[in-house]
Amino acid sequence: MKSLPFALCMAVLLFAGSLPAWAAEPSVSPVASGEGTDAVPAPIVVGGRTVGTDDGLAYQWPGVHFQTRFSGDGVLFEVGPGDVILHVEADGARIASLRKPAPGRYRIAGLGPGEHRVRIDAATESQAGPNRFGGFLLPSGSAPLPLPQAARRIEFIGDSHTVGYGTASSGRDCSDAQVWETTDTTLAFGPRLAAAYGADYRVNAISGRGIVRNYGGMPGDTLPQAYPWLLFDHSVREAGPADWQPQLVVIALGTNDFSTPLAAGERWATRQALHQDYEQIYAGFVRMLRARYPQAYFLLWATDLADGEIAAETGKVAAALRQGGDDRIGFATVAGLAMDACHWHPSAADHRRIAEVLARHVDAVPGLWPAEDAP
């Protein structure tokens, strides 16, 4: 191979050295103390359930995401205390994943002048306590831009399968630390399904929780008991869904009710008694949700695991609701999952399959999305 002439090499080096700052790759870095004091709050669109506090937005349900849009070449954001993995996107491309970021202010730089859209997703589950997001800030020279909200909306309700527990793992044997590192709600079926329809979403799910019984009979709120609360310590109850009316509600609950045998001391003497309680409470939970979301279509789904017990019981609930007069409810079974992620949970490939099965059902529902809407 012939080498370039010396003069041409020098010209290339001189040109590269004179590239403007905006030609650099986008980056995320902590802001030194005292910097960015002239920054002003930027508009923010929040996906998921949060609580306003003196130092930002507290959140504990998974899948929460934050977006802003501006004209300029960079933006700042603030992170509060709490262990979390944050995926940072700019203009539709991921530019960083912050793992357990220290509390403080961070700068997104290298975007180049122009209009930009930034999104930050919380990937991890936070059962132990809430995390906080302090919002976006625009440095001097940047200007806010309107950020249209998606007309299509989906709410996902479930357990660890909906959370995306261990989804990014390469095997079933995982330590607690590995579960934390590989749990990623953005890889789960919910956000995948929402992306296919250009929809915003909420994820209301807690690993290990069921309709009437948690995994192995462990104590703690069941999902219907936890659902009304914005934070898991019952300190803040959601006032109402005035600003959130999904067209589609997807529920997957029952794995923790039925995947382990009844133990001594549990309140159900027989499996039949457990079935009856499950069917009654699940139907009541959906009726409560129907009162909140009167126009939504409800899709209940289950895997074919536990010798088909989960699917059979969930199917009975959907059938009972239809017989009771609710004609906007469906049921789907997802079979053939490898369940080869942490502790026999769905892998990323499994989550793609779940999303595909649910999408086929959704596509067959007439009049689901606003007529004037386009994804």
Secondary structure, 3 states (H helix, E strand, C coil): CCCCCHHHHHHHHHHHHCCCHHHCCCEEEECCCCCCCCCEECCCEEECCCEEECCEEEECCCCCEEEEEEECCCEEEEECCCCCEEEEEECCEEEEEEECCCCEEEEEECCCCCEEEEEEEECCCCCCCCEEEEEEEECCCCEECCCCCCCCEEEEEECHHHHCCCCCCCCCCCCHHHHHHHCCHHHCHHHHHHHHCCCEEEEEECCCCCCCCCHHHCCCCCHHHHCCECCCCCCCECCCCCCCCCCEEEEECCHHHHCCCCCCCCCCCCHHHHHHHHHHHHHHHHHHHHHHCCCCEEEEEEECCHHHHHHHHHHHHHHHHHHCCCCCEEEEEECCCCCCECCCECCHHHHHHHHHHHHHHHHCCCCCCCCCCCC
